[in-house]
Amino acid sequence: MSNVQLLIVDDEERFLKTTKALMEKRGISTKTAASGAEALRIIDEAPVDVVILDVKMPGMDGEETLKRIKQTYPLIEVIMLTGHGSVDSAVVGLKMGAFDYVLKPCDIPEILEKVEGAYVKKQAMENKIQRVQVDRMISHPMAVFDKNGED
């Protein structure tokens, strides 16, 4: 799992610092963002596999950030991070395409388990897409030269 590119998005600086340190101690490359807008900038600049995203943030909240991530980068898996009082928001996130959710306060083994599951799912989808592309090239070799990618 050390190949995972993780992004943690939360407006609580202490949570970001602590969780990043604990993830990196376990060999997971981790970036942090204190807002939804900052998260989107980071995702645009560098590859990200899994995002841990706080639901309640000032400005662009977790739901809006999730929506924008999924619109532009549908293969990025998102784990919603929520307090006990806002589980309904996490459920809305699941309906919008989030992989899962974690309740605050959360422990590192639980986060690691969810991150690993999300990464495995992302890898499986990428592999499936590659297989379809290869199958398409094998069955229609001239399609490689078609600018529009159509048969």
QUIWOCOR-V755926 format. One record per run of one state. SS is the DSSP state (@ for helix, = for strand, . for the rest). FROM is the first residue (numbers start at 1). LEN is the number of residues. If there is no record, write none. Layout:
SS;FROM;LEN, SS;FROM;LEN
//
This chain:
.;1;4, =;5;5, .;10;3, @;13;13, .;26;3, =;29;5, .;34;2, @;36;10, .;46;4, =;50;5, .;55;7, @;62;11, .;73;4, =;77;6, .;83;1, @;84;12, .;96;4, =;100;4, .;104;4, @;108;32, .;140;1, @;141;5, .;146;6
//
